[in-house]
């Protein structure tokens, strides 16, 4: 477990200039320290908390290691493999975790102040309550601890890959998170005061209740993000992409919004919609020769009655369609990615082959909706894509979701009674309290599905 992984070429960092006297840890000593720490965690006699202060553990393989509560202050863990490791409550103050592998690692309440996570991989890592604020490092030189400057101790997450990570209530004030991949991460109630998130990818993130006061989000991508009740006091959102973002109870009055992309409201909405529908019908009837394909990208259509309308292959990406009546509407092969369809009436709607990636369908009425695959020419099958869609408390009784793509979808408390889910991909989906009575799950992929309780196994 402790073998060293190959070290790639790396650029010099400011930590290299600190002249830190890292001490090597021989493999035998590392193995012994881990064994004693495991006994310490279990409360067994002879156990001892692991201390790797300023230890050189660069490129060491520690996959799945038990390091909960360990002291790794200032440790060099650059390029180390810590995937699936338990680092909850560990002290990683000022640690060098540049380009470390931390996929699915447990870092709940870890002290990461002043740590460098430049280029680290944190996919699906759990950092709930972790502290990534700026911290003041100390140099280890000649056996003496010398305080470093405040600038040197700034928390760093830039260029990291943290898609689907859990950073609920994490503290990231003053952190440097430039160009970081945080897609679909849970950042609820996280604190980003004065953090630099410029050009970060926050698509589909849950930032509900987060504090982004004075943060720099210039050029950041927030497509389809949940920003409800988030604080944006004096936040720089210049050039940010906010298309499809949910902004309930958000005050952007003091935010800088120059060049930001946001939902637009059509003038003379009823006339504009009627004209677009008429042109779309002509486009469908003529097989694209006449008329024009309907394009409602980023339009506010909240509450509009579109029941029974044929909008096959229409573009509704980022559209606000909250509370719309789409009963029996044909939306086959339509692009509804990151659309806000919360509370929409979609009973018996035809969604075959449609893209609903990161769409918000919480509490939508989808009884008997058709969301199975679309059969194209030459017999090719095109599945409906609901990747990372939000279907909390959605009513899907008797809906056809056969072969649908639902990885990372949130189906918490969804009503899926009698639904057809044969061959559906539910990898890593959230199924907490979902009602699956009489649902057809034959051939469905359920790997990593969270909170899944199959009918008849409630007590198991």
RAKA-V908120 format. One record per run of one state. SS is the DSSP state (~ for helix, > for strand, _ for the rest). FROM is the first residue (numbers start at 1). LEN is the number of residues. Records with the same first field share a line. If there is no record, write none. Layout:
SS: FROM-LEN, FROM-LEN
This chain:
_: 1-3, 5-11, 19-4, 25-2, 43-8, 52-3, 57-3, 62-4, 67-4, 72-4, 77-4, 82-4, 87-4, 92-4, 97-4, 102-4, 107-4, 112-4, 117-4, 122-4, 127-4, 132-6, 142-2, 148-3, 154-2, 157-4, 162-4, 167-4, 172-4, 177-4, 182-4, 187-4, 192-4, 197-4, 202-4, 207-4, 212-4, 217-4, 222-4, 227-4, 232-4, 237-4, 242-4, 247-9, 257-4, 262-2, 265-4, 286-9, 296-3, 301-4, 306-4, 311-4, 316-4, 321-4, 326-4, 331-4, 336-4, 341-4, 346-4, 351-4, 356-4, 361-4, 366-4, 371-3, 376-1, 380-1, 383-2, 386-4, 391-4, 396-4, 401-4, 406-4, 411-4, 416-4, 421-4, 426-4, 431-4, 436-4, 441-4, 446-4, 451-10
>: 4-1, 23-2, 51-1, 55-2, 60-2, 66-1, 71-1, 76-1, 81-1, 86-1, 91-1, 96-1, 101-1, 106-1, 111-1, 116-1, 121-1, 126-1, 131-1, 138-4, 144-4, 156-1, 161-1, 166-1, 171-1, 176-1, 181-1, 186-1, 191-1, 196-1, 201-1, 206-1, 211-1, 216-1, 221-1, 226-1, 231-1, 236-1, 241-1, 246-1, 256-1, 261-1, 264-1, 295-1, 299-2, 305-1, 310-1, 315-1, 320-1, 325-1, 330-1, 335-1, 340-1, 345-1, 350-1, 355-1, 360-1, 365-1, 370-1, 374-2, 381-2, 385-1, 390-1, 395-1, 400-1, 405-1, 410-1, 415-1, 420-1, 425-1, 430-1, 435-1, 440-1, 445-1, 450-1
~: 16-3, 27-16, 151-3, 269-17, 377-3
